[in-house]
Amino acid sequence: MNDEKALEIVNKIFQSVFHSDNTNSLDTLLEKFAFDIKLPKLVHDSTTNEATWADAINSGKFITNRNMEKKEKMEGWMLPKREIHDLQELISIWNTINFTTTERVYDSINILKSDTIYRCENIYRSTDCRDSKNLIYCDSCGDSEFLLASQRSGTCNFSIRCDDSKDCNNSYNVICSNKISNSLFIQDCFDLYECMFCSHISSKRFCIANMQFEKQEYYEIKNKIIEWILNS
């Protein structure tokens, strides 16, 4: 995984959602779409000073998962027993071995700038994701593919900004919804296809702001909304 591969993935997502190529840099995508997503932050390994990425940053002392395992194999983490005279001395000893492990990646391939990733492939700057492929700027997503700037969602594909949702496809800005396809700006809905700006409805097609439209007029409006999203 590298920046170029990440942009290739984003372009495929844009084609599915907006039927348009992505013209944004990764930094612009972060600012425009993932501004409120909890993502790993840049820190430095306290033992080597190399750059690394961490989900939890409160400790201030870090070690990459790779370097932690390397030390375990070479010399181990156990210390010789010594007499402890007070609590301050105990804490001082603990500080010599107490590092927050970063870039925790398990049974995964092609992962970059991410932490706590399980059984995934092609993941960029994401955290707490599992059993997924091609995620960019995501938090707590699982069983999904081709997601950008999404969080706490599962079994979603080719979508942008899916929050707390399930079974969403080719959609943008979906919140707390299930079974949403080819839709934009949806909240608390179920079983929608080609709908926009809808809330609290189910089993509808070609609705805008909870109003029923004809197919042709719906697409005319949708094209204008997509143009607004891409140019805003």
Secondary structure, DSSP 8 states (H G I E B T S, - for coil): --HHHHHHHHHHHHHHHHSS-----HHHHHHHHSTTS---EEEE-TTT--EEEES--SSS-EEEHHHHHHHHHHT-S--------SHHHHHHHHHTT--EEE--EES-EEEES-EEEES-EEEES-EEEES-EEEES-BS-BS-EEEES-BS-BS-EEEEEEES-EEEES-EEEES-EEEES-EEEES-EEEES-EEEES-EEEESEETTEE--HHHHHHHHHHHHHHHHH-
